[in-house]
Amino acid sequence: AQKVTQAQTEISVVEKEDVTLDCVYETRDTTYYLFWYKQPPSGELVFLIRRNSFDEQNEISGRYSWNFQKSTSSFNFTITASQVVDSAVYFCALSEAGIGTDKLIFGTGTRLQVFP
Amino acid sequence: DSGVTQTPKHLITATGQRVTLRCSPRSGDLSVYWYQQSLDQGLQFLIQYYNGEERAKGNILERFSAQQFPDLHSELNLSSLELGDSALYFCASNGGSGRAADTQYFGPGTRLTVL
């Protein structure tokens, strides 16, 4: 069965701290895709990254980096030198290729609060 | 701005009523998805359309229905509303076949409050 677990419900940090958001997934499919979305206080869902199951290279985009490890079924997200504007709820999501639809299965989200 | 539009932004109605939520996908996108975000259920997939045809159904109640029109906009109809239907309803779109996990871009959502 498909499942995404974000065990951290809420994380609070002070500005400039590094923070890692954990994501663990379950799937029986060999081809799948993982995503991170950000939901700021305004409510919209903003796409951050998409990664397919065959690409285990880590990715860095500015202060954001992602660590994909198939061996542990994890796709963790690190924010370096956090800023107040990073305060949001972050969702990890999974999509499988072999089931006829690319619907997203979301985790429960991690609320990140960055204090000045 | 994702390019996906949703109207209305807010909707307040009473139990038993019927409402229609509207979504216009990004230009050129053929697939439209509807998701519900509620406090107790989190973000859940409701239904997917690809080029006018239903592609997949998720945890969508029988009181809810949707369709995608020839111009590719989509509507989600919610009827016999209950208090528990209060939620944020998102529409998303992508240009893929609906199977290839192209990135889904989300609209701003419609916040439905049932009193």
Interface residues (C-beta under 8 A of the other chain):
Chain A: Y32 Y33 F35 Y37 G43 E44 L45 V46 F47 R50 N52 F91 S95 E96 A97 G100 T101 D102 K103 L104 I105 F106 T108 G109
Chain B: S2 S31 Y33 Y35 G42 L43 Q44 F45 Q48 R55 A56 G58 L88 F90 A92 N94 G96 G98 R99 A100 A101 D102 T103 Q104 Y105 F106 G107 P108 G109 R111
